Amino acid sequence: MTTALELDERYGRTRRGRLPWVIGIIVVIAIVGAFAWMTLAQSMNSVDTDDLGFEVTDEHSVTVRFQVTGGQGKDVACAVEALDEEFGIVGWKIVEIPASEGHLQQLSTTVPTVSEATTGLVNACWVA
């Protein structure tokens, strides 16, 4: 005669079959949590910029106005460029912005150029 325990083992109705599922679910939750944390940490260090305008001061300099959003409480650095008619870089400058408690900062900087510029803009900003 076959017992209930033997039938359960024969047809896979034992508690041993649940352990791999539990471990798999824990691993999936850990992976999703790690990706969520990486995404959050990256967004906390992101910096956005908007060009507000430029003024060609003379043939050897251009003044660029821009605003920086993000990087609250952290030092930020920006690469500001001056371009000529053919979009060639004729001058650039790294602007270091000290930490601020404000979320938005408006700035202006003068970029020295090797020839007359026709525009000025912010290429990139990052948390320093």
N, C-alpha and C positions, 0 to 999 in steps of 0.2 A: 504494500500500500504506500502511496506517495503522500508525504506530509505537505502542509501548507508552506512551510519554509522551503522545501525542495522546489515546489512550484514557483514560488517567488524568485528564487535564484535562477531557475531555468528560464523564466520569461523577463528577467531584468527588472524586477520590481523591488530591488533592495535599496537600502539607504546609501550604499556605496556609489550608486550612479548619480547622486546629487552633488557630491563633492566637486567634481570637475566643473559643473555649472556654476556653483557658488564661487569658485576660484576665478573662473572666466568673467563673471559679472564684476567681481572686485577689481580685476585687471582693467576692464573697460572703464569703470568709474575712475580709476587712478589716471588712465590716459586722458580721458576727457577733462579731468581736473587740472592736469599738467598743461594741456593746451589752453585752457581758460586762463590759467595764471600767466602763461607766456604772453597771451594776447593783451591782458590787462597791464602787465608790466611794460610792454612795448608802447601801448597807447599813453601811459603816464609819461613816457620820455619823448613823445612826439612833439614836434614844433611846426606850426604852419606860418607862412608869411604871405603878405599881400603887398604888392607894389602900390604906392600911393601917388607916385609921380617922380619926375626928375627935372633938373634944370642944368643946361650946359652953361657952366660958369665962364669958362674961356676955352681956348683950344687945348689946354693941358689939365682940365679938371671938369668933373660933372658931379652935381649934388643929387643924391638919391634919397627919397623919402619912402619909408616902408613901415609896416607894423608887424609885430611878432605876436603870435597867439600860442600859448602853451608854455611848457618849461617852467611852470610856476615854482618859485623857491629854488631854482637851479640856474647856474650860469649857462648862457647860450652863446654860440658863435655863429656868425653868418658870413657867407662869401658873397660880396657885392661886386658886380661887373659893370664895366662901361664898354659899349659896342659901337662900331662904326657903321657906315651905310651898308656894308656887305655882311653885317653881323659878325665881324671879326672882333675878338677881344682886344681892346686897346688899353685897358687898365682894369685892375681888380684890387680888392682890399678885403682882409678878414676883419670883421667887426666883432669884438668881444663885448657881450652884454652881461653886466653883473646880475645876480639873482634878484628877483623882485617878487613881492607877495601878490602883485596884480596879475591878472590873467592875460592882459593885453598891454603892449607897449608900442608907442609910436616913436620912431627914430629917424634921424637924418644923418647922413655921412657924406663927406666929399671924397671922391675917388680920383687919384692922380692918373693922368693918361699920357701916352706917348704921342698921340695925335688926336685931332678933334673927334669927340664922340658924338653920336646922334641919339643915343639912348643910354639909360642906366637901369639896372634891375638887380634883384636879389636872386642868385643862382640857387642857394641852398642854405638851410640853417639846421643846427643840431645841438643837442645838449652837450656842453663841454665838460 
